[in-house]
């Protein structure tokens, strides 16, 4: 029974990366290239590299690794849980598996991968915040399921879905509200990530000014915190924010 379970898990993995399923054929090179170029900064686990396909000789090795590597859920189940197509999931899985062969990524790995896209600055703090937003069960790791679930919300979710995800990112201690301290930490991490040599140069007081503007707009009852209700209402009334949310509609 254990061997049967392992084989089914391995079959799911092949199904995801397209190397086993006959319906998908070879990887859609142009689709994969375009998708990765668009998501370089958003998807730390999808760097454009040559991704080795699974050969017949490596099946036995993959079978042995199945005892120690995290195997993602079946393709059909992920299709039901997300808003990605079969081929999109396969493209994402190839990129994820290429960067995270074990099937999961921890915080340090995530930070290391993410830092490659911001060599001019320090992205470590922001990467930690982003990692925590993807790590919804707070177990210290992000699986492929965690990754595509968050990605599906960001790219294919409703406006409310996306705003709720953004709120969760800003709510660092996950207590249901955003404080000025939390927002300042977020803003500082973004400015650190963008680097000190951007043009025009960023002023040191800019993060705090941004936080004050944020609270002036969002904190409706002036109690010093922004709730999810205040956040949603304010964002939905802001044309610039709504426009930026709609940009994701045509990304994939």
C-alpha angles and dihedrals in degrees: 000000000000092000091049091052091049092050092051090049091049091048090054089052092051089047090055097050093044094233093112107030113089094203095067100044118186123001111279094245099190093046091049093048095049093045093050094047090055094048103041095116096035099044112050092179095057107070116159103256135136104273116209114231120227109262127200090252092058096052092089091050090049089050091055092047090054089079093062106023126080111249117207124233119270120288094244092052092050090049089055093047097046138036096242125112124238094260094045090054090050092051091049092047093053090053093045093048091048092057097031108035092172091061095244135068126210127210096266093050090047092052092047093051093044093050091065090072095053105043091152094063146021110274097169098103096045090045089056091053091047092047091053090052091055093042094075096165091049095228094136096254140080118220126195088259091054090047099051092040092058092040092052090054093048096046106026106020126106119268089262091050091053094045091049089052091050091049090052089052092053094042093080099180093039095232095135100261139070119234128199089250092055093047091047090052089052093048093047091050091052092049090047089051094051090053136227095271100065122125120267091032115245116240118231092236093052097094093053091046089051091052092050091051090047093053094043088058101035107032097081098173094038095232094137098255135078117226125203090255092054091045095051094044094048095045093048090055093050111090094198093054092046091050092052091049091053092053088076091061093081100033095101 
